[in-house]
Amino acid sequence: MPNSMKPKILVTKHLYPEAIDFLRERVEVEYHDSDEGYPPDELLDHLRDKLGVVSQLTDKFPAAVMGALPNLKVISNVAVGFDNIDIPAATARKILVTNTPEVLTDTTADFAFTLLLATARRVVEGDAYLRSGQWRQWRIDLLCGYDAHHRTLGLVGLGRIGQAVARRARGFSMRILYYDAISAPSHVERELGLEFVSLDTLLAESDFVSLHVPLLPETRHLIGAEQLARMKKTAILVNTSRGPVVDEAALAAALASGQIAGAGLDVYEREPEVDPGLLGLHNAVLAPHIASASIDTRTKMCLMAAENVVSALEGRRPPNLVNAELWPQA
């Protein structure tokens, strides 16, 4: 099909090449092959003649931006989360919004457990200690940390990723508590060996607390000073969900004072900024939002987003439609 007959889309940032090849066979692509996104005004300019956009979490779509784009039909986000998009505003304008769920479940769960173990066993501290030339001999108490096996894991949120972390925890013979807005079906609880408890109970009894909730008004600062104070002094907090779920300043204070033992973090309140209080702490393992960053998974995410935008523009229901109430009315 000649380019003039193909719908136009914008790809806002660098994607894996398999996805770009897929798109170029089916739509007319303006590809911003850069790790830096467009500033808001430039993004708007590049979108004015586009029917679709393949976006990333750093691209913001508030109501005002979508209101200035009457031709836009679909926003295809390369992420599970979509808090960069005003979903009610998109729905009101009949703009389809898609995401890339499930494909990163196991990879993210692997990384959550990586953070849990790295923090508990002080791996990053040990690496720095060795590289700096401080290691002189084996010592009985050198960099001793905490066991994960046979300890209690508290999962805040039991979606796909939370359940995948639970499966990994079973291999460590852990007791698994969970808290969610609603309890899981009894067969899931039996299969994974789960106990449904209140958030207060989970915080008080868990040796490790791992967060797996979306960012919603009710989950912003779900973990703050009050919640951290309920945790054991030997407890470790892991966050691979969204940064604002945790009050970062309160967490830094809790870690510095020894109120909790450690934290493994992949996400932050004001990315890419990190609270300065966290940066100097030896008991915080900090990763730059890479929980889903395996080559296989990131390639699949890019291809899924490409398939979503093409489906929408070809008049088919996108496989991963967030505002499903628009279909088939859109």
C-alpha positions in Angstrom: 0.0 0.0 0.0 1.4 3.4 -0.9 2.4 5.6 2.1 -0.2 8.2 1.1 -3.0 5.7 1.7 -1.6 4.4 5.1 -2.7 6.0 8.4 0.0 8.1 10.0 1.3 7.4 13.4 4.1 8.8 15.6 6.5 6.7 17.6 7.7 9.0 20.3 11.0 7.3 21.4 13.4 4.5 20.5 11.8 1.0 20.2 13.3 -2.4 19.4 13.7 -2.7 15.6 11.3 -5.6 15.2 8.4 -3.4 16.2 9.4 -0.6 13.8 9.7 -3.1 10.9 6.2 -4.4 11.8 4.8 -0.9 11.8 6.4 0.3 8.6 4.8 -2.6 6.7 1.3 -1.4 7.8 1.2 2.3 8.6 3.1 5.5 7.7 5.5 6.0 10.6 7.2 9.1 11.9 9.8 7.6 14.1 11.6 9.7 16.8 14.6 7.3 17.2 15.9 8.8 20.4 16.0 8.0 24.0 14.9 11.5 24.8 11.2 12.3 24.4 9.7 15.4 22.8 9.0 18.3 25.1 5.2 18.8 25.5 4.8 21.5 22.8 6.9 19.6 20.3 5.0 16.4 21.0 1.8 18.2 20.2 3.2 19.6 17.0 4.3 16.2 15.8 0.9 14.6 16.6 -1.4 17.1 14.8 -1.7 15.1 11.6 -1.5 11.6 13.3 -4.2 9.1 13.9 -2.2 7.1 16.4 0.8 7.3 18.7 3.1 4.7 20.2 4.0 6.3 23.5 6.1 5.6 26.6 5.6 6.5 30.3 7.5 9.7 29.9 5.0 11.0 27.3 2.2 12.9 29.1 -1.4 12.9 27.7 -3.5 15.2 29.9 -7.0 16.3 28.8 -5.6 19.5 27.3 -3.2 17.7 25.0 -5.9 15.3 23.7 -8.3 18.1 23.3 -5.9 19.7 20.9 -5.8 16.5 18.8 -9.2 15.9 17.2 -7.8 13.4 14.7 -6.1 11.1 17.3 -7.8 7.7 17.5 -5.4 5.6 19.6 -2.7 5.9 22.2 -0.6 2.7 22.4 1.5 2.8 25.6 4.6 0.6 25.8 4.0 -0.3 29.4 1.6 -2.0 31.7 0.9 1.2 33.6 -0.9 4.1 32.0 -0.9 6.8 34.6 0.7 9.1 32.1 -2.6 9.3 30.3 -5.9 10.9 31.5 -8.0 7.8 30.8 -11.4 9.5 31.5 -10.5 12.3 29.1 -9.4 9.9 26.5 -12.6 7.9 26.8 -14.7 11.1 26.6 -13.0 11.9 23.3 -13.3 8.3 22.0 -9.6 7.8 22.0 -8.6 4.2 22.4 -5.9 3.6 25.0 -3.9 0.3 25.0 -1.1 -1.1 27.2 1.2 -4.1 27.3 0.1 -6.4 30.1 1.1 -9.9 31.1 4.2 -10.0 28.8 6.4 -8.6 31.5 4.8 -10.4 34.5 7.5 -13.0 35.0 10.4 -10.7 34.2 9.2 -8.1 36.7 8.5 -10.8 39.4 12.1 -12.1 38.8 13.4 -8.6 39.4 11.3 -8.0 42.5 12.8 -11.2 44.0 16.2 -10.0 42.8 15.8 -6.8 44.8 14.5 -8.7 47.8 17.5 -11.0 47.9 20.1 -8.4 47.0 18.9 -6.2 49.8 18.6 -9.0 52.3 22.0 -10.4 51.6 23.7 -7.0 51.1 25.0 -7.9 47.6 25.5 -4.3 46.5 27.4 -3.4 49.7 29.6 -6.5 49.2 30.4 -5.6 45.6 31.5 -2.1 46.6 33.4 -3.4 49.6 35.4 -5.8 47.5 36.0 -3.3 44.6 37.3 -0.7 47.0 40.0 -3.0 48.3 38.6 -3.2 51.8 38.3 -7.0 51.8 41.3 -8.5 53.7 40.0 -11.8 55.1 37.0 -14.0 55.8 35.2 -12.8 59.0 32.4 -14.5 60.9 30.3 -11.3 60.8 31.4 -9.8 57.5 28.3 -8.2 55.8 25.9 -10.6 57.4 22.3 -10.1 56.2 18.9 -11.7 56.5 17.7 -15.1 55.2 14.7 -15.1 52.9 13.9 -18.8 53.2 11.2 -19.7 55.8 10.5 -16.0 56.5 7.2 -14.1 55.9 6.6 -12.3 52.7 3.8 -9.7 52.6 2.4 -8.9 49.1 0.5 -5.6 48.8 -1.5 -6.2 45.7 -2.2 -9.6 44.2 -2.5 -9.0 40.5 -0.5 -10.9 37.9 2.9 -9.8 39.2 2.0 -10.3 42.8 0.9 -13.8 42.1 4.1 -14.5 40.2 6.2 -13.3 43.1 4.2 -15.6 45.4 5.1 -18.5 43.2 8.8 -17.7 43.5 8.4 -17.3 47.3 7.0 -20.8 47.6 10.4 -22.1 46.3 11.9 -20.4 49.4 9.4 -22.0 51.7 8.1 -18.6 52.8 4.9 -17.8 54.6 2.9 -15.5 52.2 0.5 -12.9 53.4 -1.4 -10.6 51.0 -3.5 -7.5 51.1 -5.7 -6.3 48.2 -8.9 -4.4 47.8 -10.7 -7.7 47.4 -9.5 -11.2 48.3 -8.5 -13.7 45.7 -10.6 -16.7 44.8 -10.1 -19.6 47.3 -8.5 -21.8 44.7 -5.8 -19.2 44.1 -5.2 -18.9 47.8 -4.9 -22.7 48.1 -2.6 -23.0 45.1 -0.2 -20.3 46.2 -0.5 -20.9 50.0 -1.8 -17.4 50.7 -3.3 -15.7 53.7 -5.5 -12.7 53.2 -4.9 -10.1 56.0 -5.4 -6.4 56.6 -2.6 -4.0 55.6 -1.8 -3.3 59.2 -1.4 -7.0 60.0 0.7 -7.5 56.9 3.1 -4.7 57.8 3.4 -5.9 61.4 4.1 -9.6 60.6 6.1 -9.5 57.3 9.9 -9.8 57.1 9.6 -8.6 53.5 6.9 -6.3 52.0 6.7 -6.2 48.3 4.4 -3.7 46.5 2.4 -4.6 43.4 -0.4 -2.1 43.1 -1.2 0.4 40.3 -0.9 4.1 40.9 -4.4 5.4 41.8 -5.5 8.3 44.0 -6.1 5.8 46.8 -2.6 4.1 46.4 -0.6 7.3 46.3 1.6 7.3 49.5 -0.1 4.0 50.5 3.2 3.4 52.4 4.1 6.5 54.4 5.6 7.2 57.8 2.7 5.7 59.7 2.9 2.4 57.7 6.7 2.2 58.0 6.4 2.6 61.7 4.3 -0.6 61.8 6.9 -2.7 60.2 9.6 -4.8 61.9 13.0 -3.2 62.5 14.4 -6.2 60.6 11.9 -5.8 57.7 12.8 -5.0 54.0 10.5 -3.0 51.6 10.6 -3.8 47.9 8.9 -1.6 45.3 8.6 -2.5 41.6 5.1 -1.0 41.1 5.0 2.8 40.9 7.2 5.3 42.8 4.5 7.5 44.3 3.0 4.5 46.1 5.7 5.2 48.7 6.4 8.4 50.5 10.1 8.6 49.5 11.2 11.1 52.1 9.5 9.1 54.8 11.2 5.9 53.6 14.6 7.6 53.5 14.1 8.7 57.1 13.0 5.2 58.2 16.0 3.6 56.6 18.4 6.2 58.1 17.1 5.8 61.6 17.0 2.0 61.5 13.2 1.9 61.7 13.3 -0.7 59.0 16.3 -2.7 57.8 16.4 -2.1 54.1 14.7 -1.3 50.8 15.0 -2.5 47.3 13.6 0.1 44.9 13.1 0.2 41.1 10.7 3.1 40.9 10.6 6.6 42.4 8.2 9.5 43.1 9.7 12.0 40.7 11.7 9.9 38.2 14.5 10.3 37.2 15.0 12.2 40.5 15.6 10.2 43.6 15.2 11.6 47.1 18.7 12.7 48.2 18.2 11.0 51.5 18.2 7.6 49.8 21.3 8.1 47.7 23.8 7.8 50.6 22.2 4.9 52.4 24.0 1.6 52.3 20.7 -0.3 53.2 18.9 0.9 50.0 19.4 -1.0 46.8 18.4 1.4 44.0 17.7 0.4 40.4 16.8 2.8 37.5 13.3 1.4 36.6 14.6 -1.8 34.9 12.3 -4.4 36.4 11.0 -5.5 32.9 14.3 -4.9 31.2 15.2 -8.2 29.7 15.8 -8.2 26.0 13.1 -10.8 25.3 10.5 -8.9 27.3 11.2 -5.4 26.1 11.1 -6.7 22.5 7.7 -8.3 23.1 6.4 -5.1 24.8 7.4 -3.1 21.7 5.7 -5.6 19.3 2.6 -5.7 21.4 2.3 -2.0 21.4 2.8 -2.0 17.6 0.1 -4.7 17.2 -2.3 -2.7 19.4 -2.0 0.5 17.3 -2.3 -1.2 14.0 -5.4 -3.2 15.1 -7.1 0.0 16.2 -6.4 1.8 13.0 -7.5 -1.2 10.9 -10.9 -1.1 12.7 -10.2 -4.2 14.8 -10.4 -4.4 18.6 -6.9 -3.9 20.0 -5.8 -6.9 22.0 -5.0 -4.9 25.1 -7.7 -2.1 25.3 -7.6 -0.2 28.6 -10.9 1.8 28.1 -12.8 -1.3 26.9 -16.1 0.5 27.3 -15.4 2.3 24.0 -15.6 -0.9 22.0 -17.4 -1.3 19.6 -18.9 2.2 20.0 -15.6 4.0 19.1 
